[in-house]
């Protein structure tokens, strides 16, 4: 189980992991050993709540395909185990980002003293600007 929050978890059976060869420099190790991990997670077929599924599908993230599949490629580390842990952590962070609900903003109004201060400062500023004009006899 991949624990997302206290109440939310993803069973590992919902996550498809496959080992592939890494790209880039690395000598013989890159050519011989499949250390990179491709993680595939189908949002529609998962056991997540419908609210989280909808939020994930509405995310504007390049890792989520039009079909609703999250694809994460982890190849930063030299070992398969570290890349697997990295891919699962990135999936966990992605799902955690949609579990957080922000509080609604309560519209407030300025206090009487704040309004009074604002008007007084405007009047003071207007006086300063008025005194800058041409002097008449």
C-alpha positions in Angstrom: 0.0 0.0 0.0 1.2 3.5 -0.9 -0.1 5.7 1.9 -1.2 9.1 0.6 -3.0 10.5 3.7 -4.3 9.0 6.9 -7.5 7.9 5.2 -6.3 7.5 1.6 -4.0 4.8 0.2 -3.3 3.3 -3.2 -2.9 -0.5 -3.4 0.3 -1.5 -5.2 -1.8 -3.6 -7.5 -3.1 -0.4 -9.0 0.4 0.7 -9.9 2.3 -0.8 -12.8 6.1 -0.7 -12.5 8.5 -1.8 -15.2 12.3 -1.6 -15.4 13.9 -0.2 -18.6 17.3 0.9 -19.5 18.3 4.4 -18.5 19.2 7.1 -21.0 22.3 9.3 -21.1 25.9 8.9 -19.9 26.8 6.2 -17.4 29.3 3.8 -19.1 28.7 0.1 -19.4 26.2 0.1 -16.5 23.7 2.0 -18.7 24.0 -0.5 -21.5 23.8 -3.6 -19.4 21.4 -3.0 -16.5 17.8 -1.9 -16.6 17.8 0.6 -13.7 15.2 3.1 -14.8 11.6 2.7 -13.7 8.5 3.4 -15.7 5.5 3.9 -13.4 2.0 3.7 -14.9 -1.1 4.5 -12.8 -4.6 4.4 -14.4 -6.7 7.0 -12.6 -10.0 5.7 -13.9 -9.3 2.1 -12.8 -7.9 3.1 -9.4 -9.5 2.8 -6.0 -9.3 6.5 -5.3 -12.4 8.5 -4.4 -14.3 10.0 -7.3 -13.4 13.5 -6.0 -9.7 12.9 -6.1 -10.0 11.2 -9.5 -11.8 14.2 -10.9 -9.2 16.6 -9.5 -6.3 14.5 -10.9 -7.9 14.5 -14.3 -8.4 18.3 -14.2 -4.8 18.9 -13.4 -2.7 20.5 -16.2 0.2 18.1 -15.8 2.3 16.7 -18.6 2.6 13.4 -16.8 -1.1 12.7 -17.1 -2.2 11.5 -20.6 -5.6 12.3 -22.2 -6.7 8.7 -21.3 -6.2 9.4 -17.6 -2.9 7.5 -17.1 -0.1 8.9 -15.0 3.3 8.1 -16.5 6.4 8.7 -14.4 9.9 7.8 -15.5 12.5 7.7 -12.7 16.1 7.3 -13.9 18.0 9.7 -11.6 19.7 7.1 -9.4 22.0 4.2 -10.2 20.0 1.4 -8.6 16.6 0.1 -9.5 15.4 0.2 -5.9 16.2 3.9 -5.5 14.5 4.8 -8.8 11.4 2.7 -7.7 11.2 4.6 -4.4 11.7 7.9 -6.3 8.9 7.1 -8.8 6.5 6.1 -5.9 7.4 9.3 -4.0 6.6 11.4 -7.1 3.3 9.7 -7.5 2.5 10.2 -3.9 3.3 13.9 -4.1 1.1 14.2 -7.2 -1.9 12.6 -5.5 -1.3 14.5 -2.3 -1.5 17.8 -4.2 -5.1 17.1 -5.0 -6.1 16.0 -1.5 -5.5 19.4 0.0 -8.6 21.6 0.0 -8.2 25.3 0.4 -10.4 27.3 2.7 -12.9 29.6 1.2 -12.0 33.3 1.6 -14.3 35.3 3.7 -14.7 38.8 2.2 -13.9 41.5 4.8 -14.4 45.2 4.8 -12.0 47.9 6.1 -12.6 49.3 9.6 -13.9 52.8 10.2 -10.5 54.0 11.4 -8.8 52.5 8.3 -11.3 54.4 6.1 -10.7 57.6 8.0 -6.9 57.3 7.8 -7.2 56.7 4.1 -9.3 59.8 3.5 -7.1 62.0 5.7 -4.0 60.9 3.8 -5.7 61.6 0.5 -6.6 65.1 1.7 -3.1 65.7 2.9 -1.6 64.5 -0.4 -4.1 66.7 -2.3 -3.0 69.8 -0.2 0.7 69.0 -1.0 -0.1 68.8 -4.7 -2.2 72.0 -4.6 0.6 73.9 -3.0 2.9 73.0 -5.9 1.0 75.1 -8.3 1.9 78.6 -9.7 1.9 81.4 -7.1 -0.5 84.2 -7.7 -0.4 87.7 -6.3 
